[in-house]
């Protein structure tokens, strides 16, 4: 029997990672002005792309200091089990983050998680200076995000799509998929917008929810197939 094709898009900061790693990096290495920029973003005066571009310009850290910081970051302890369940079910996972590729890639590798990931590009300029590139930005992004996550949902042709996330960068894509597993600000957005979702606190809850949803979806597809054959 052919399994339902499914693609899961998972946020990184505050979802896979235990904290918002970009905010923690700014608290550790950036000049105090990064907080005023953050306030502009929270008030909706600028998009996350401009916000992060200006904030990263304030960071002062050598590559060794940056990597030592990243080496101390932890993930949700139940995320590897979620990944294993998806592998067993033939579900494709992609990590989609409006954070930093250097952080996402290093953390996933340290935990032995060989997953595709898409994030903003952190580029070393020499000494203790950095800049941010946006290989996944789109001019028509409603939230002016550095990484427009809707494109990764649109690419999943013929698949049911799932988003697991917690923040503003997940708001738009949550309206484009078949299942939303939400925590934090994303859960609040779904409630206020009347968007169907399951609220979670961790991957310990996300794993059985996704498994049950996949079973229900498969059963529905099988029933439709039986009806078609009877006709």
Buried (B, 14 or more C-beta within 10 A) or exposed (E): EEEBBBBBBBBBBBBBBBEBBBBBBBEEBBEEEBEEBBEEBEEEEBBBBBBBBBBBBBBEBBEEEBEEBBEEBEBBEBBBBBBEBBEEBEBBBBBBBBBBBBBBBBBBEEBEBEBEBBBBBBEBEEEBBBEBBBEBBBEEBEBBBBBBBBBBBEEBEEBBBBBBBBBBBBBBBBBBBBBBBBBBBBBEBBEEEEBEBBBBEBBBBBBEBBBEBBEEBBEEBEEEEEEEEEE
